[in-house]
Amino acid sequence: MSRETAFTALVTKLQGVAGVVTVSRKLDLLENVPGPKLPALYVTLGNQTVVTKVGFPPKRTLRANVFLYVAASDATVASGTLLNPLLDAIEAALAPAAPQVQQTLGGAVAHAWIEGTIDVYEAVKTQRAAALIPITMLIP
């Protein structure tokens, strides 16, 4: 499997997250995204690790950074409260079909999952919030 196939499959999977208006591989700054394009989700490249052992194929681990942006149109609503349902939806989209099965993104990877700390930021003055979701993909 190729690296780009893995990232394309991840984007395709995340395009199905309900409520997300914009999905792109080209990252934009939170303050530059117009309100009508929010919520927005951006997938960027993260670190890649290759481990090689004699007699075995290389183990390639790819990391994707998923940026999620939202904005509250009501000044009385905390923008961060809009992130939680979308974070749950992204987690559900990446959940495997059954507990003992791995998420393969339609066969593009051996396994894909959220791993690590989800960083969250709330901009009080602009009513916007962002989350950075670390996703790991194992490709054969």
Secondary structure by P-SEA (a helix, b strand, c coil): ccaaaaaaaaaaaacccccccccccccccccccccccccbbbbbbcbbbbbbccccccbbbbbbbbbbbbbbccccccaaaaaaaaaaaaaaaacccccccccccccccccccccccbbbbbbccccbbbbbbbbbbbcc
